[in-house]
Amino acid sequence: MKDNLPRYTLRVSQVLLDKLAFIAEFEGRTKNKEIEQLIKRRIAEFEKENGTIEINKNEPS
């Protein structure tokens, strides 16, 4: 499947990856989607505490 989503390589211990796989399967998601859900939850928590993060898409990352 081709898409325009950016890629990010994550280095993590095998134990953590295996536990993530277990949780993802339990929740009916892929590991990638489970990580995406965790990131979204963390961003929502941060923004609730600190305000909305404004991203200027014209600036380089």
All heavy atoms as TSV, in Angstrom:
chain	resi	resn	atom	element	x	y	z
A	1	MET	N	N	0.845	-1.169	0.000
A	1	MET	CA	C	0.000	0.000	0.000
A	1	MET	C	C	0.897	1.241	0.000
A	1	MET	O	O	1.704	1.437	0.882
A	1	MET	CB	C	-0.899	-0.027	1.237
A	1	MET	CG	C	-1.606	1.270	1.438
A	1	MET	SD	S	-2.754	1.452	2.827
A	1	MET	CE	C	-2.347	0.267	4.020
A	2	LYS	N	N	0.750	2.066	-1.010
A	2	LYS	CA	C	1.513	3.311	-1.092
A	2	LYS	C	C	0.707	4.427	-0.454
A	2	LYS	O	O	-0.493	4.524	-0.626
A	2	LYS	CB	C	1.807	3.646	-2.544
A	2	LYS	CG	C	3.015	2.959	-3.075
A	2	LYS	CD	C	3.657	3.837	-4.111
A	2	LYS	CE	C	4.975	3.229	-4.473
A	2	LYS	NZ	N	6.057	4.124	-4.430
A	3	ASP	N	N	1.415	5.259	0.292
A	3	ASP	CA	C	0.791	6.436	0.873
A	3	ASP	C	C	1.857	7.518	1.009
A	3	ASP	O	O	3.016	7.298	0.713
A	3	ASP	CB	C	0.138	6.129	2.223
A	3	ASP	CG	C	1.120	5.554	3.219
A	3	ASP	OD1	O	2.244	6.079	3.341
A	3	ASP	OD2	O	0.774	4.576	3.900
A	4	ASN	N	N	1.447	8.687	1.450
A	4	ASN	CA	C	2.383	9.798	1.615
A	4	ASN	C	C	2.721	10.050	3.079
A	4	ASN	O	O	3.189	11.133	3.421
A	4	ASN	CB	C	1.797	11.063	0.984
A	4	ASN	CG	C	1.733	10.960	-0.529
A	4	ASN	OD1	O	2.593	10.328	-1.136
A	4	ASN	ND2	N	0.739	11.558	-1.125
A	5	LEU	N	N	2.465	9.081	3.936
A	5	LEU	CA	C	2.754	9.258	5.353
A	5	LEU	C	C	4.254	9.164	5.599
A	5	LEU	O	O	4.934	8.315	5.029
A	5	LEU	CB	C	2.033	8.181	6.182
A	5	LEU	CG	C	0.517	8.227	6.146
A	5	LEU	CD1	C	-0.066	7.014	6.877
A	5	LEU	CD2	C	0.009	9.508	6.775
A	6	PRO	N	N	4.770	10.026	6.462
A	6	PRO	CA	C	6.196	9.947	6.778
A	6	PRO	C	C	6.514	8.667	7.541
A	6	PRO	O	O	5.657	8.104	8.212
A	6	PRO	CB	C	6.457	11.180	7.649
A	6	PRO	CG	C	5.136	11.664	8.090
A	6	PRO	CD	C	4.104	11.109	7.169
A	7	ARG	N	N	7.745	8.218	7.419
A	7	ARG	CA	C	8.205	7.007	8.104
A	7	ARG	C	C	9.123	7.394	9.243
A	7	ARG	O	O	9.854	8.385	9.157
A	7	ARG	CB	C	8.964	6.088	7.148
A	7	ARG	CG	C	8.209	5.681	5.895
A	7	ARG	CD	C	7.023	4.815	6.250
A	7	ARG	NE	N	6.444	4.165	5.108
A	7	ARG	CZ	C	5.298	4.524	4.548
A	7	ARG	NH1	N	4.662	5.574	4.985
A	7	ARG	NH2	N	4.804	3.862	3.552
A	8	TYR	N	N	9.093	6.605	10.317
A	8	TYR	CA	C	9.967	6.830	11.452
A	8	TYR	C	C	10.410	5.474	11.976
A	8	TYR	O	O	9.576	4.615	12.272
A	8	TYR	CB	C	9.220	7.601	12.556
A	8	TYR	CG	C	10.072	7.888	13.761
A	8	TYR	CD1	C	10.933	8.978	13.771
A	8	TYR	CD2	C	10.048	7.059	14.871
A	8	TYR	CE1	C	11.728	9.238	14.867
A	8	TYR	CE2	C	10.841	7.315	15.966
A	8	TYR	CZ	C	11.683	8.404	15.962
A	8	TYR	OH	O	12.483	8.657	17.048
A	9	THR	N	N	11.704	5.268	12.072
A	9	THR	CA	C	12.232	4.017	12.592
A	9	THR	C	C	12.321	4.111	14.105
A	9	THR	O	O	12.895	5.050	14.645
A	9	THR	CB	C	13.631	3.730	12.001
A	9	THR	OG1	O	13.516	3.664	10.583
A	9	THR	CG2	C	14.185	2.438	12.531
A	10	LEU	N	N	11.763	3.124	14.783
A	10	LEU	CA	C	11.759	3.088	16.234
A	10	LEU	C	C	12.633	1.930	16.703
A	10	LEU	O	O	12.427	0.790	16.298
A	10	LEU	CB	C	10.323	2.894	16.748
A	10	LEU	CG	C	10.128	2.744	18.242
A	10	LEU	CD1	C	10.484	4.059	18.945
A	10	LEU	CD2	C	8.696	2.341	18.549
A	11	ARG	N	N	13.610	2.232	17.537
A	11	ARG	CA	C	14.453	1.185	18.109
A	11	ARG	C	C	13.985	0.944	19.534
A	11	ARG	O	O	13.943	1.872	20.349
A	11	ARG	CB	C	15.913	1.595	18.065
A	11	ARG	CG	C	16.439	1.705	16.637
A	11	ARG	CD	C	17.934	1.936	16.586
A	11	ARG	NE	N	18.397	3.048	17.376
A	11	ARG	CZ	C	18.650	4.267	16.921
A	11	ARG	NH1	N	18.447	4.537	15.655
A	11	ARG	NH2	N	19.096	5.209	17.711
A	12	VAL	N	N	13.629	-0.292	19.832
A	12	VAL	CA	C	13.077	-0.641	21.138
A	12	VAL	C	C	13.451	-2.094	21.440
A	12	VAL	O	O	13.665	-2.891	20.518
A	12	VAL	CB	C	11.544	-0.416	21.139
A	12	VAL	CG1	C	10.841	-1.312	20.163
A	12	VAL	CG2	C	10.962	-0.533	22.516
A	13	SER	N	N	13.512	-2.422	22.723
A	13	SER	CA	C	13.889	-3.789	23.091
A	13	SER	C	C	12.848	-4.793	22.592
A	13	SER	O	O	11.667	-4.455	22.417
A	13	SER	CB	C	14.033	-3.916	24.609
A	13	SER	OG	O	12.762	-3.924	25.229
A	14	GLN	N	N	13.288	-6.015	22.397
A	14	GLN	CA	C	12.391	-7.066	21.916
A	14	GLN	C	C	11.270	-7.332	22.922
A	14	GLN	O	O	10.129	-7.574	22.538
A	14	GLN	CB	C	13.165	-8.359	21.643
A	14	GLN	CG	C	12.336	-9.420	20.937
A	14	GLN	CD	C	11.881	-8.975	19.561
A	14	GLN	OE1	O	12.687	-8.554	18.738
A	14	GLN	NE2	N	10.581	-9.049	19.299
A	15	VAL	N	N	11.578	-7.258	24.196
A	15	VAL	CA	C	10.560	-7.484	25.229
A	15	VAL	C	C	9.444	-6.445	25.115
A	15	VAL	O	O	8.258	-6.792	25.124
A	15	VAL	CB	C	11.181	-7.457	26.646
A	15	VAL	CG1	C	10.103	-7.476	27.721
A	15	VAL	CG2	C	12.141	-8.619	26.829
A	16	LEU	N	N	9.819	-5.170	24.983
A	16	LEU	CA	C	8.796	-4.131	24.834
A	16	LEU	C	C	7.994	-4.320	23.556
A	16	LEU	O	O	6.767	-4.151	23.551
A	16	LEU	CB	C	9.434	-2.743	24.842
A	16	LEU	CG	C	9.963	-2.242	26.180
A	16	LEU	CD1	C	10.611	-0.863	25.998
A	16	LEU	CD2	C	8.867	-2.179	27.222
A	17	LEU	N	N	8.663	-4.678	22.482
A	17	LEU	CA	C	7.972	-4.895	21.208
A	17	LEU	C	C	6.995	-6.060	21.313
A	17	LEU	O	O	5.864	-5.987	20.821
A	17	LEU	CB	C	8.988	-5.137	20.087
A	17	LEU	CG	C	8.430	-5.180	18.679
A	17	LEU	CD1	C	7.755	-3.852	18.317
A	17	LEU	CD2	C	9.537	-5.501	17.691
A	18	ASP	N	N	7.412	-7.137	21.974
A	18	ASP	CA	C	6.532	-8.296	22.150
A	18	ASP	C	C	5.320	-7.942	23.008
A	18	ASP	O	O	4.197	-8.365	22.715
A	18	ASP	CB	C	7.289	-9.460	22.778
A	18	ASP	CG	C	8.336	-10.050	21.847
A	18	ASP	OD1	O	8.310	-9.764	20.630
A	18	ASP	OD2	O	9.200	-10.797	22.352
A	19	LYS	N	N	5.529	-7.162	24.062
A	19	LYS	CA	C	4.411	-6.751	24.911
A	19	LYS	C	C	3.469	-5.822	24.159
A	19	LYS	O	O	2.241	-5.920	24.290
A	19	LYS	CB	C	4.920	-6.095	26.197
A	19	LYS	CG	C	5.550	-7.111	27.137
A	19	LYS	CD	C	6.012	-6.471	28.430
A	19	LYS	CE	C	6.598	-7.531	29.361
A	19	LYS	NZ	N	6.871	-6.996	30.699
A	20	LEU	N	N	4.035	-4.923	23.357
A	20	LEU	CA	C	3.206	-4.053	22.527
A	20	LEU	C	C	2.377	-4.882	21.551
A	20	LEU	O	O	1.187	-4.619	21.354
A	20	LEU	CB	C	4.074	-3.053	21.760
A	20	LEU	CG	C	3.316	-2.152	20.799
A	20	LEU	CD1	C	2.460	-1.150	21.561
A	20	LEU	CD2	C	4.270	-1.440	19.866
A	21	ALA	N	N	2.987	-5.889	20.950
A	21	ALA	CA	C	2.277	-6.764	20.007
A	21	ALA	C	C	1.114	-7.469	20.699
A	21	ALA	O	O	0.024	-7.603	20.129
A	21	ALA	CB	C	3.241	-7.778	19.409
A	22	PHE	N	N	1.339	-7.907	21.930
A	22	PHE	CA	C	0.283	-8.569	22.695
A	22	PHE	C	C	-0.893	-7.620	22.911
A	22	PHE	O	O	-2.048	-7.975	22.679
A	22	PHE	CB	C	0.837	-9.046	24.037
A	22	PHE	CG	C	-0.174	-9.764	24.880
A	22	PHE	CD1	C	-0.316	-11.137	24.790
A	22	PHE	CD2	C	-0.991	-9.059	25.758
A	22	PHE	CE1	C	-1.263	-11.802	25.564
A	22	PHE	CE2	C	-1.935	-9.712	26.535
A	22	PHE	CZ	C	-2.071	-11.093	26.439
A	23	ILE	N	N	-0.590	-6.401	23.369
A	23	ILE	CA	C	-1.634	-5.411	23.627
A	23	ILE	C	C	-2.364	-5.051	22.334
A	23	ILE	O	O	-3.599	-4.976	22.308
A	23	ILE	CB	C	-1.045	-4.154	24.292
A	23	ILE	CG1	C	-0.523	-4.498	25.688
A	23	ILE	CG2	C	-2.080	-3.025	24.362
A	23	ILE	CD1	C	0.339	-3.413	26.309
A	24	ALA	N	N	-1.606	-4.822	21.271
A	24	ALA	CA	C	-2.211	-4.457	19.989
A	24	ALA	C	C	-3.162	-5.551	19.509
A	24	ALA	O	O	-4.292	-5.257	19.097
A	24	ALA	CB	C	-1.122	-4.212	18.947
A	25	GLU	N	N	-2.735	-6.801	19.589
A	25	GLU	CA	C	-3.595	-7.903	19.156
A	25	GLU	C	C	-4.842	-7.986	20.040
A	25	GLU	O	O	-5.950	-8.180	19.546
A	25	GLU	CB	C	-2.836	-9.225	19.205
A	25	GLU	CG	C	-3.630	-10.379	18.643
A	25	GLU	CD	C	-2.841	-11.673	18.569
A	25	GLU	OE1	O	-1.600	-11.633	18.559
A	25	GLU	OE2	O	-3.496	-12.732	18.523
A	26	PHE	N	N	-4.675	-7.801	21.332
A	26	PHE	CA	C	-5.796	-7.813	22.261
A	26	PHE	C	C	-6.814	-6.733	21.901
A	26	PHE	O	O	-8.023	-6.949	21.989
A	26	PHE	CB	C	-5.272	-7.601	23.689
A	26	PHE	CG	C	-6.325	-7.676	24.753
A	26	PHE	CD1	C	-6.696	-8.894	25.290
A	26	PHE	CD2	C	-6.950	-6.522	25.215
A	26	PHE	CE1	C	-7.676	-8.973	26.278
A	26	PHE	CE2	C	-7.921	-6.585	26.199
A	26	PHE	CZ	C	-8.295	-7.813	26.729
A	27	GLU	N	N	-6.326	-5.576	21.490
A	27	GLU	CA	C	-7.187	-4.448	21.126
A	27	GLU	C	C	-7.667	-4.515	19.676
A	27	GLU	O	O	-8.415	-3.643	19.231
A	27	GLU	CB	C	-6.440	-3.123	21.350
A	27	GLU	CG	C	-6.050	-2.861	22.792
A	27	GLU	CD	C	-7.233	-2.580	23.701
A	27	GLU	OE1	O	-8.326	-2.252	23.187
A	27	GLU	OE2	O	-7.065	-2.693	24.928
A	28	GLY	N	N	-7.203	-5.504	18.928
A	28	GLY	CA	C	-7.624	-5.649	17.533
A	28	GLY	C	C	-6.961	-4.663	16.599
A	28	GLY	O	O	-7.546	-4.244	15.600
A	29	ARG	N	N	-5.722	-4.265	16.937
A	29	ARG	CA	C	-4.984	-3.300	16.122
A	29	ARG	C	C	-3.630	-3.884	15.728
A	29	ARG	O	O	-3.141	-4.814	16.335
A	29	ARG	CB	C	-4.724	-2.012	16.915
A	29	ARG	CG	C	-5.923	-1.227	17.282
A	29	ARG	CD	C	-5.553	0.173	17.747
A	29	ARG	NE	N	-5.463	0.332	19.177
A	29	ARG	CZ	C	-6.457	0.760	19.948
A	29	ARG	NH1	N	-7.639	1.017	19.421
A	29	ARG	NH2	N	-6.282	0.917	21.236
A	30	THR	N	N	-3.021	-3.228	14.758
A	30	THR	CA	C	-1.634	-3.525	14.429
A	30	THR	C	C	-0.742	-2.814	15.449
A	30	THR	O	O	-1.201	-1.908	16.153
A	30	THR	CB	C	-1.267	-3.016	13.023
A	30	THR	OG1	O	-1.388	-1.584	13.020
A	30	THR	CG2	C	-2.154	-3.632	11.946
A	31	LYS	N	N	0.513	-3.204	15.500
A	31	LYS	CA	C	1.447	-2.506	16.395
A	31	LYS	C	C	1.539	-1.041	16.006
A	31	LYS	O	O	1.581	-0.162	16.871
A	31	LYS	CB	C	2.835	-3.162	16.351
A	31	LYS	CG	C	2.884	-4.508	17.023
A	31	LYS	CD	C	4.268	-5.113	16.953
A	31	LYS	CE	C	4.503	-5.603	15.556
A	31	LYS	NZ	N	5.591	-6.540	15.390
A	32	ASN	N	N	1.564	-0.760	14.720
A	32	ASN	CA	C	1.650	0.618	14.258
A	32	ASN	C	C	0.459	1.441	14.747
A	32	ASN	O	O	0.619	2.556	15.252
A	32	ASN	CB	C	1.730	0.653	12.737
A	32	ASN	CG	C	2.027	2.029	12.215
A	32	ASN	OD1	O	3.143	2.499	12.328
A	32	ASN	ND2	N	1.015	2.699	11.660
A	33	LYS	N	N	-0.741	0.900	14.606
A	33	LYS	CA	C	-1.946	1.626	15.043
A	33	LYS	C	C	-1.979	1.768	16.561
A	33	LYS	O	O	-2.467	2.768	17.084
A	33	LYS	CB	C	-3.218	0.947	14.539
A	33	LYS	CG	C	-3.462	1.163	13.062
A	33	LYS	CD	C	-3.707	2.630	12.781
A	33	LYS	CE	C	-3.954	2.895	11.327
A	33	LYS	NZ	N	-4.080	4.316	11.026
A	34	GLU	N	N	-1.462	0.778	17.282
A	34	GLU	CA	C	-1.401	0.884	18.738
A	34	GLU	C	C	-0.469	2.024	19.151
A	34	GLU	O	O	-0.790	2.824	20.031
A	34	GLU	CB	C	-0.937	-0.441	19.345
A	34	GLU	CG	C	-0.994	-0.476	20.851
A	34	GLU	CD	C	-2.390	-0.379	21.426
A	34	GLU	OE1	O	-3.374	-0.772	20.762
A	34	GLU	OE2	O	-2.509	0.100	22.571
A	35	ILE	N	N	0.686	2.110	18.497
A	35	ILE	CA	C	1.620	3.204	18.769
A	35	ILE	C	C	0.975	4.546	18.428
A	35	ILE	O	O	1.080	5.512	19.183
A	35	ILE	CB	C	2.941	3.013	17.997
A	35	ILE	CG1	C	3.700	1.815	18.554
A	35	ILE	CG2	C	3.797	4.274	18.043
A	35	ILE	CD1	C	4.882	1.366	17.698
A	36	GLU	N	N	0.261	4.596	17.314
A	36	GLU	CA	C	-0.421	5.835	16.917
A	36	GLU	C	C	-1.438	6.256	17.984
A	36	GLU	O	O	-1.523	7.445	18.332
A	36	GLU	CB	C	-1.118	5.637	15.570
A	36	GLU	CG	C	-1.700	6.889	14.992
A	36	GLU	CD	C	-2.307	6.678	13.611
A	36	GLU	OE1	O	-1.982	5.677	12.942
A	36	GLU	OE2	O	-3.120	7.531	13.223
A	37	GLN	N	N	-2.187	5.308	18.523
A	37	GLN	CA	C	-3.155	5.616	19.581
A	37	GLN	C	C	-2.455	6.144	20.833
A	37	GLN	O	O	-2.930	7.088	21.466
A	37	GLN	CB	C	-3.990	4.375	19.928
A	37	GLN	CG	C	-4.966	3.964	18.853
A	37	GLN	CD	C	-5.949	5.060	18.511
A	37	GLN	OE1	O	-6.558	5.661	19.386
A	37	GLN	NE2	N	-6.105	5.339	17.227
A	38	LEU	N	N	-1.323	5.548	21.194
A	38	LEU	CA	C	-0.566	6.008	22.357
A	38	LEU	C	C	-0.056	7.429	22.154
A	38	LEU	O	O	-0.102	8.258	23.071
A	38	LEU	CB	C	0.596	5.054	22.641
A	38	LEU	CG	C	0.207	3.651	23.111
A	38	LEU	CD1	C	1.418	2.721	23.068
A	38	LEU	CD2	C	-0.406	3.700	24.490
A	39	ILE	N	N	0.431	7.711	20.956
A	39	ILE	CA	C	0.921	9.062	20.649
A	39	ILE	C	C	-0.221	10.073	20.723
A	39	ILE	O	O	-0.076	11.147	21.320
A	39	ILE	CB	C	1.601	9.094	19.263
A	39	ILE	CG1	C	2.901	8.280	19.298
A	39	ILE	CG2	C	1.864	10.526	18.815
A	39	ILE	CD1	C	3.512	8.030	17.926
A	40	LYS	N	N	-1.366	9.739	20.131
A	40	LYS	CA	C	-2.523	10.648	20.167
A	40	LYS	C	C	-2.957	10.919	21.605
A	40	LYS	O	O	-3.268	12.062	21.959
A	40	LYS	CB	C	-3.688	10.049	19.383
A	40	LYS	CG	C	-3.511	10.100	17.887
A	40	LYS	CD	C	-4.692	9.449	17.203
A	40	LYS	CE	C	-4.552	9.479	15.705
A	40	LYS	NZ	N	-5.706	8.834	15.028
A	41	ARG	N	N	-2.992	9.875	22.433
A	41	ARG	CA	C	-3.394	10.034	23.825
A	41	ARG	C	C	-2.422	10.946	24.564
A	41	ARG	O	O	-2.830	11.830	25.317
A	41	ARG	CB	C	-3.462	8.660	24.499
A	41	ARG	CG	C	-4.120	8.681	25.862
A	41	ARG	CD	C	-4.289	7.282	26.456
A	41	ARG	NE	N	-4.931	6.378	25.514
A	41	ARG	CZ	C	-4.526	5.122	25.308
A	41	ARG	NH1	N	-3.521	4.615	25.963
A	41	ARG	NH2	N	-5.163	4.363	24.440
A	42	ARG	N	N	-1.125	10.758	24.331
A	42	ARG	CA	C	-0.115	11.577	25.008
A	42	ARG	C	C	-0.207	13.038	24.579
A	42	ARG	O	O	-0.094	13.951	25.396
A	42	ARG	CB	C	1.280	11.021	24.744
A	42	ARG	CG	C	2.388	11.832	25.356
A	42	ARG	CD	C	2.266	11.891	26.891
A	42	ARG	NE	N	3.305	12.746	27.423
A	42	ARG	CZ	C	3.074	13.825	28.175
A	42	ARG	NH1	N	1.853	14.172	28.522
A	42	ARG	NH2	N	4.074	14.564	28.593
A	43	ILE	N	N	-0.410	13.274	23.283
A	43	ILE	CA	C	-0.548	14.646	22.782
A	43	ILE	C	C	-1.773	15.307	23.397
A	43	ILE	O	O	-1.720	16.460	23.836
A	43	ILE	CB	C	-0.606	14.673	21.240
A	43	ILE	CG1	C	0.770	14.303	20.671
A	43	ILE	CG2	C	-1.058	16.035	20.722
A	43	ILE	CD1	C	0.778	14.056	19.173
A	44	ALA	N	N	-2.897	14.583	23.475
A	44	ALA	CA	C	-4.112	15.135	24.074
A	44	ALA	C	C	-3.874	15.496	25.538
A	44	ALA	O	O	-4.303	16.568	25.994
A	44	ALA	CB	C	-5.266	14.141	23.947
A	45	GLU	N	N	-3.180	14.633	26.285
A	45	GLU	CA	C	-2.857	14.920	27.686
A	45	GLU	C	C	-1.986	16.174	27.799
A	45	GLU	O	O	-2.232	17.040	28.634
A	45	GLU	CB	C	-2.100	13.750	28.322
A	45	GLU	CG	C	-2.926	12.513	28.556
A	45	GLU	CD	C	-2.068	11.321	28.978
A	45	GLU	OE1	O	-0.815	11.465	29.089
A	45	GLU	OE2	O	-2.639	10.241	29.187
A	46	PHE	N	N	-0.977	16.252	26.965
A	46	PHE	CA	C	-0.061	17.390	26.986
A	46	PHE	C	C	-0.798	18.685	26.678
A	46	PHE	O	O	-0.642	19.685	27.373
A	46	PHE	CB	C	1.077	17.174	25.994
A	46	PHE	CG	C	2.091	18.287	25.991
A	46	PHE	CD1	C	3.215	18.219	26.791
A	46	PHE	CD2	C	1.922	19.407	25.187
A	46	PHE	CE1	C	4.152	19.250	26.807
A	46	PHE	CE2	C	2.840	20.444	25.188
A	46	PHE	CZ	C	3.961	20.360	26.007
A	47	GLU	N	N	-1.611	18.664	25.615
A	47	GLU	CA	C	-2.325	19.869	25.209
A	47	GLU	C	C	-3.372	20.283	26.240
A	47	GLU	O	O	-3.604	21.485	26.435
A	47	GLU	CB	C	-2.962	19.676	23.836
A	47	GLU	CG	C	-1.925	19.642	22.725
A	47	GLU	CD	C	-2.519	19.566	21.345
A	47	GLU	OE1	O	-3.581	18.910	21.171
A	47	GLU	OE2	O	-1.943	20.156	20.425
A	48	LYS	N	N	-3.969	19.332	26.914
A	48	LYS	CA	C	-4.933	19.666	27.962
A	48	LYS	C	C	-4.234	20.423	29.085
A	48	LYS	O	O	-4.787	21.369	29.644
A	48	LYS	CB	C	-5.576	18.386	28.501
A	48	LYS	CG	C	-6.624	18.626	29.550
A	48	LYS	CD	C	-7.254	17.332	30.005
A	48	LYS	CE	C	-8.308	17.608	31.075
A	48	LYS	NZ	N	-8.905	16.365	31.571
A	49	GLU	N	N	-3.025	20.023	29.399
A	49	GLU	CA	C	-2.264	20.632	30.481
A	49	GLU	C	C	-1.570	21.928	30.065
A	49	GLU	O	O	-1.443	22.854	30.850
A	49	GLU	CB	C	-1.202	19.634	30.954
A	49	GLU	CG	C	-0.784	19.784	32.388
A	49	GLU	CD	C	0.086	18.626	32.822
A	49	GLU	OE1	O	-0.430	17.509	32.954
A	49	GLU	OE2	O	1.299	18.876	33.009
A	50	ASN	N	N	-1.100	21.994	28.811
A	50	ASN	CA	C	-0.231	23.086	28.382
A	50	ASN	C	C	-0.771	23.934	27.235
A	50	ASN	O	O	-0.104	24.862	26.807
A	50	ASN	CB	C	1.128	22.518	27.959
A	50	ASN	CG	C	1.801	21.797	29.099
A	50	ASN	OD1	O	2.298	22.418	30.013
A	50	ASN	ND2	N	1.791	20.474	29.050
A	51	GLY	N	N	-1.921	23.597	26.706
A	51	GLY	CA	C	-2.466	24.331	25.574
A	51	GLY	C	C	-2.135	23.667	24.246
A	51	GLY	O	O	-1.240	22.834	24.155
A	52	THR	N	N	-2.855	24.067	23.233
A	52	THR	CA	C	-2.700	23.491	21.903
A	52	THR	C	C	-1.310	23.740	21.347
A	52	THR	O	O	-0.775	24.840	21.454
A	52	THR	CB	C	-3.745	24.085	20.936
A	52	THR	OG1	O	-5.043	23.824	21.471
A	52	THR	CG2	C	-3.640	23.486	19.550
A	53	ILE	N	N	-0.739	22.709	20.759
A	53	ILE	CA	C	0.557	22.823	20.100
A	53	ILE	C	C	0.294	23.334	18.685
A	53	ILE	O	O	-0.418	22.691	17.907
A	53	ILE	CB	C	1.281	21.463	20.031
A	53	ILE	CG1	C	1.504	20.911	21.433
A	53	ILE	CG2	C	2.589	21.590	19.261
A	53	ILE	CD1	C	1.957	19.459	21.460
A	54	GLU	N	N	0.836	24.489	18.377
A	54	GLU	CA	C	0.681	25.062	17.039
A	54	GLU	C	C	1.862	24.633	16.183
A	54	GLU	O	O	3.020	24.841	16.554
A	54	GLU	CB	C	0.607	26.587	17.112
A	54	GLU	CG	C	-0.570	27.115	17.899
A	54	GLU	CD	C	-1.922	26.788	17.277
A	54	GLU	OE1	O	-1.998	26.614	16.043
A	54	GLU	OE2	O	-2.900	26.712	18.037
A	55	ILE	N	N	1.569	24.040	15.051
A	55	ILE	CA	C	2.599	23.577	14.132
A	55	ILE	C	C	2.557	24.446	12.879
A	55	ILE	O	O	1.514	24.536	12.222
A	55	ILE	CB	C	2.377	22.096	13.738
A	55	ILE	CG1	C	2.330	21.202	14.973
A	55	ILE	CG2	C	3.460	21.634	12.751
A	55	ILE	CD1	C	3.607	21.163	15.785
A	56	ASN	N	N	3.689	25.074	12.544
A	56	ASN	CA	C	3.793	25.846	11.320
A	56	ASN	C	C	4.352	24.909	10.249
A	56	ASN	O	O	5.523	24.565	10.269
A	56	ASN	CB	C	4.714	27.047	11.520
A	56	ASN	CG	C	4.753	27.941	10.306
A	56	ASN	OD1	O	4.326	27.560	9.226
A	56	ASN	ND2	N	5.293	29.141	10.474
A	57	LYS	N	N	3.503	24.519	9.316
A	57	LYS	CA	C	3.901	23.542	8.292
A	57	LYS	C	C	4.902	24.117	7.299
A	57	LYS	O	O	5.496	23.379	6.528
A	57	LYS	CB	C	2.675	23.017	7.555
A	57	LYS	CG	C	1.774	22.201	8.454
A	57	LYS	CD	C	0.613	21.631	7.706
A	57	LYS	CE	C	-0.264	20.860	8.664
A	57	LYS	NZ	N	-1.375	20.203	7.997
A	58	ASN	N	N	5.115	25.435	7.308
A	58	ASN	CA	C	6.072	26.049	6.387
A	58	ASN	C	C	7.501	25.990	6.899
A	58	ASN	O	O	8.445	26.184	6.158
A	58	ASN	CB	C	5.681	27.491	6.111
A	58	ASN	CG	C	4.350	27.602	5.414
A	58	ASN	OD1	O	3.987	26.731	4.628
A	58	ASN	ND2	N	3.609	28.650	5.692
A	59	GLU	N	N	7.658	25.726	8.216
A	59	GLU	CA	C	8.996	25.642	8.796
A	59	GLU	C	C	9.524	24.220	8.693
A	59	GLU	O	O	8.779	23.265	8.872
A	59	GLU	CB	C	8.963	26.063	10.269
A	59	GLU	CG	C	8.681	27.515	10.483
A	59	GLU	CD	C	8.685	27.889	11.975
A	59	GLU	OE1	O	9.132	27.070	12.793
A	59	GLU	OE2	O	8.239	29.009	12.279
A	60	PRO	N	N	10.827	24.065	8.416
A	60	PRO	CA	C	11.382	22.708	8.358
A	60	PRO	C	C	11.375	22.074	9.748
A	60	PRO	O	O	11.496	22.767	10.758
A	60	PRO	CB	C	12.806	22.911	7.866
A	60	PRO	CG	C	13.092	24.362	8.001
A	60	PRO	CD	C	11.779	25.085	8.113
A	61	SER	N	N	11.228	20.754	9.796
A	61	SER	CA	C	11.201	20.028	11.076
A	61	SER	C	C	12.573	19.855	11.638
A	61	SER	O	O	13.531	19.699	10.989
A	61	SER	CB	C	10.575	18.651	10.895
A	61	SER	OG	O	9.320	18.769	10.305
